[in-house]
Amino acid sequence: MEGRPLEERGLVLRAQRGDARAYEEIVRTHQQIAFRVAYLVTGNAAEAEDAAQEGFIKAWRAFGRFKPELPVRPWLLQIVANEARNRRRSAGRRAQLALRAERAALPGATAPSPEHAVVDAAERQRLLEALDGLPDDARLVLSCRFLLGLSEEETAATLDVKRGTVKSRTARALDRLKETYERA
């Protein structure tokens, strides 16, 4: 892990000099999380894929302006999130969150009973519906923080807001989610 920032910085510097293979490696490293961010914004897998791809193209064109001493992930995610927002607005549709929460079975853990799995699935669906019913700002901040596991700093960069805004939106969004979830 300690070597990774130096390795990434080297890739960034090479990409800034026009090395397409270095940029491909950067994209490969961040494409999954970029897709997930775009999916949270658009609610549509095909749109998210297009937004992520277009975001990476835009980032390549702007890569000369990127400051190599900064982490590249938040910068890329912000570009992808902006592209996804633009696509959603231009299409004139409201994003629908359709995430499939998968439970990763721990090695050696026993499988849940069928009854327990049904109850868990129903509760997850109820929670996702409550999350989907929140305003975009609230839904996106909670999705970035808790579904994608982004830090406050990464969430702030991805959503193009200040860290304090992430904190306040998160607190308000959790309160609204709790109210919505309890009513459902």
HELIX and SHEET records of a PDB file:
HELIX    1   1 GLY A    3  GLN A   16  1                                  14    
HELIX    2   2 ALA A   20  THR A   42  1                                  23    
HELIX    3   3 ALA A   45  ALA A   62  1                                  18    
HELIX    4   4 PHE A   63  ARG A   65  5                                   3    
HELIX    5   5 VAL A   72  ALA A   91  1                                  20    
HELIX    6   6 PRO A  114  ASP A  132  1                                  19    
HELIX    7   7 ASP A  136  LEU A  142  1                                   7    
HELIX    8   8 SER A  143  LEU A  147  3                                   5    
HELIX    9   9 GLU A  152  LEU A  159  1                                   8    
HELIX   10  10 ARG A  163  ARG A  183  1                                  21    
END                                                                             
